[in-house]
Amino acid sequence: MQPYLRLRQVCLAAPHLQASSALIRALLGLEECHRDPNVASYGLENALFPIGADRFLEVVSPTGPGTAVGRFLQQSHGRGGYMLIFDCDDPKGRAERAAALGVRIAHHIDRARFQGYQLHPKDCRASFLEFDHTSGGEPASAAGGRHVFRVDRQTIAILPAPGVARERLDALALVVRGARAILARARQMGLETREDAFALCGVWVRLKEEGA
């Protein structure tokens, strides 16, 4: 198997799952494809939405006090994305590489057909990271004051944020059909908007019209 690293899932955090899920359905025209009962052991509930053939947008919410996502929402004041989940060819190798850099492993998910390594959110700084199932990938390149990771069919950019109190996952860029209509619905719903983006669960979602 060739080494690879691809972004599989972007996870947002919200205090109330039902309200956030309803907002995503109404705004983006997406339907839930899965709810994972296993997250209940972490004091969470979640909903997943497909945003491509094998890409997902997830929303997680705390079901009680004392959860990591609850602390994140309190500390971040609801700004910033919660987690990035990568699929790769060697998750253990990725986790060991992170550990060598001083990033602690928070949790190892060991199932019959699944291996996952969650890195400690405090060590990851801007966003909680998880490597699942397989690892490897292209190194980051630096240009114009930003570091860019090019993974399979996506690009992740790390930019300086002078003066901010907390680093965060700030924005997602989605290629969609009907970008203007989605932005109009966002404004009608009272969401914070910009010329080409709207705020959803603490993250700016920037829209680009397919084929433009």
N, C-alpha and C positions, 0 to 999 in steps of 0.2 A: 504493500500500500504506500502510495506517495504521501509524504508529510503534508498536512494542510491545517489551516486554522480559519474558521469562518464564524461570523457572528450569527447565532441562531435565534437569540431571544433578547429583547429589551424589556426590562421589568421596571414598572413605575409603582410608586407607593401612594396610597390614598387612605384617608381615615374611614371612608365608607365604601365598601365594594359595590353594593347595588347601585348607588347613585353614579359612581364612576363608570361602571359597566353600561348603564343606560345612556350616559353621555357619549361614550365611544360608539355605541350602536347608532344613536341618532345622528351624530356628527359625521362619522366616517362611513356609515353604511355597512359596518362589519357585524358579524354574528359570532358569538362565543363558540369555540370549538372544543373546549375542554376545561374542566375544573379538577384540580389534583387533590384528592383526599389526603395524600401523604403530608401536605403542608400543615394540616391541623395539629400535628405533633409539635410544630414550632409556634403554635398560637396564631396561625394565619388562616386566611381563606384567599382564594385567587380565582382569576378568570383569564383565559387565553383567547386571543383573537388572531387569525391568520392574516398576515400582511404580505404574503407572497407564497410561492409554492412550498417553501420549507423555512419560512421566517415567521416569527410570532411576536406580538405585543402582549405583555402580561401586566396585569394589575394585581397587587397584593395589598391586603388590609389586615390589621390586627384584630383578633377576636377577643382580646382581653389585655390587661396590663402586663408590663414586664417583658415585652417582645422586642427583638432587635429592630423590626420595622417601626414599631411604635416610638422607640427612642430616636430613630432616624427622622421621623416626621416631626418630633418635638425639637430636635436640635437644628434641623434644616429649615424650620418654619414652613415646611411644605414646598421648598424650592429644590429642584434637582432630581434627576432620575436615581432609582435605587440600585439597579443591578444590571450588569451585562453578562450574558451567558454565551460561552463559546463552545463550539463543537470542534474537536481536534483529534489527531491520530494517536496521541500519547498524553492523556491527562495527568498521569502520575509524573511524567517527565516535566510537564509544565509546572506542576505544583512544587516539585523538587527544585526547579530553577528559581521559582519565586521565593522558596525558603532560603536559598543561598543568598538572595538579595535582601534577606531580613524580613520577608513578608510571611506572617504566620498562616498556617492552614487552620481554618476554623472548623471545618467539617469534611469528613470523607463519606460519600454516599456509595455504598457497596451493595449492588444488587446483581442478580443473576446475569442480566444482559446490559448492565449500565454501571459505569464508573464516573463519579463526579467528585471534584475537589473544589470546595468553596474557600476562598482566601479571606483572611480576617478584614472586616470592613474598615477598622481603624488604620490598618497598614496600607490598604488600597487607596485611602484618602478620598478622591473625588467620587468613586463609585465602587460598590461591592462587585467582585469578579468571581466567576465560576468557570472551570474548565471541565467539559464533559466528554466522555466516551472516546476521544482521540486528540493528539497535539502536534505541534510543528508550525511553521509559518514564516512569512517574510519578516525581516527586521524593519524597524522603524527608520524612516528617512527624515532628515531635518532640513527645513527650508523656510525662509521668511519668518523666523521666530516661532515656528510651529513644528511639532513632531507629528508625522503622519504614518499610521499603520494601514497598509493595504492588505486586506484579507479577501477571501473569495467573494467577489462581486460587491464589496462594501469598502468604504474608507472611514477610518476613525482618526480625527484630528485632535491633538492636545495643544491648547493655546494658553499663553500666559494670562493670568487674571490679576493684575496689580491692584492692590487695595481691597480685595474682597476678603471677607472674614472666613469664608469656607469654600474650598474647591468643590466643584460639582459637575455632574453630567448635565449639561445645560440645554442641548438642542438635538433634535433628530431631524433628518431631511428625508422626506418621503416623495417618491414619484407616484402620482395619482392621476386619475381621470376626473375632471370636474373640479379643479383646484379652486376656481372662483366661487363655485356654489358652496363648497365646504367652508371657505372663509366667510361667506355671507351667513351661513347657518351658525358659525361660531360667534359672529357679532350679534345675531338675533338671540342667541342663548346667553349673552352677557359675558362671554369669555374675554379675557384680555387678548387683544390682537395687534399685529403689526401688518405691514403691507403684504407680506407673503407668509405669515405664520400666526399661530394661535397658541395659547398656553394651556397645557393639559397635564394635570397631576404634577405640577411643578416643573415641567419641561416645555421648552418652545418646540413646536412641531412646524417645521418649514416645509412648504408644499411646492413641488415643481410639477407642472403639467406634463403628462406623458407625451413624448414626441417633440416637446418644445426645445 
